[in-house]
Amino acid sequence: MAVEAFAPAKINLTLHVTGQRADGYHLLDSLVVFADVGDRVRAERADGFSLTVDGPMAAGVRSTIIAPCSITLREFSACT
């Protein structure tokens, strides 16, 4: 069985770095709105791990957060 959801694009109207946590991440104050456009995310059970990205912006996926997050997801799910 597959699970599918719409993930709306987030637009930062303001973003201020207010400090840094002990783990290195920054503390932020922000004001955001969500757009009517975004991504469609689909996941389904499988014997192995795969990631498919398509659409007009797919060519630049390696330079975004998607690639490192997919590696973490693969490790967390114990899929190969």
C-alpha positions as CSV (number, residue, x, y, z in Angstrom):
1,M,0.0,0.0,0.0
2,A,1.3,3.5,-0.9
3,V,1.0,6.7,1.1
4,E,0.9,9.9,-0.8
5,A,0.7,13.5,0.5
6,F,1.0,17.1,-0.8
7,A,3.9,19.0,0.7
8,P,3.3,22.8,0.1
9,A,6.2,25.1,-0.5
10,K,7.3,27.2,2.4
11,I,8.1,30.9,1.9
12,N,10.2,32.7,4.6
13,L,8.9,36.3,4.9
14,T,11.4,37.0,7.6
15,L,14.3,34.9,8.9
16,H,16.6,36.0,11.8
17,V,19.4,34.0,13.3
18,T,19.1,34.6,17.1
19,G,21.8,32.3,18.4
20,Q,23.4,28.9,18.2
21,R,22.6,25.6,20.0
22,A,25.2,23.4,21.6
23,D,24.8,20.9,18.7
24,G,25.8,23.6,16.2
25,Y,22.3,24.2,14.8
26,H,21.2,27.9,14.7
27,L,18.3,29.3,16.7
28,L,15.8,31.0,14.4
29,D,12.9,33.4,14.5
30,S,10.9,33.3,11.3
31,L,7.6,34.2,9.8
32,V,6.5,31.8,7.0
33,V,3.5,31.3,4.7
34,F,2.7,28.2,2.7
35,A,2.1,28.3,-1.0
36,D,-0.6,26.6,-3.1
37,V,2.3,24.9,-5.1
38,G,4.7,22.3,-3.8
39,D,5.7,18.7,-4.1
40,R,3.8,15.4,-4.1
41,V,5.5,12.9,-1.9
42,R,4.8,9.1,-2.3
43,A,6.1,6.2,-0.2
44,E,5.4,2.5,-0.5
45,R,6.8,-0.6,1.1
46,A,9.5,-2.3,-1.0
47,D,12.3,-4.9,-0.6
48,G,14.9,-2.3,-1.3
49,F,15.4,1.5,-1.1
50,S,15.0,3.7,-4.2
51,L,14.4,7.4,-4.7
52,T,12.8,8.9,-7.8
53,V,12.6,12.6,-8.4
54,D,10.9,14.0,-11.5
55,G,9.6,17.3,-12.7
56,P,11.1,20.4,-14.1
57,M,13.5,20.9,-11.2
58,A,14.7,17.3,-10.9
59,A,18.1,17.9,-12.6
60,G,19.3,19.9,-9.6
61,V,18.3,17.4,-6.9
62,R,21.9,16.5,-6.0
63,S,22.6,20.0,-4.9
64,T,19.6,20.2,-2.5
65,I,18.8,18.6,0.8
66,I,16.8,15.8,-0.8
67,A,19.9,13.6,-1.5
68,P,21.4,13.7,2.0
69,C,18.0,13.2,3.6
70,S,17.3,10.1,1.4
71,I,20.6,8.6,2.6
72,T,19.5,9.1,6.2
73,L,16.0,7.7,5.5
74,R,17.6,4.6,3.9
75,E,19.8,4.0,6.9
76,F,17.0,4.6,9.4
77,S,14.6,2.2,7.5
78,A,17.3,-0.5,7.3
79,C,16.7,-0.8,3.5
80,T,19.5,-1.5,1.1
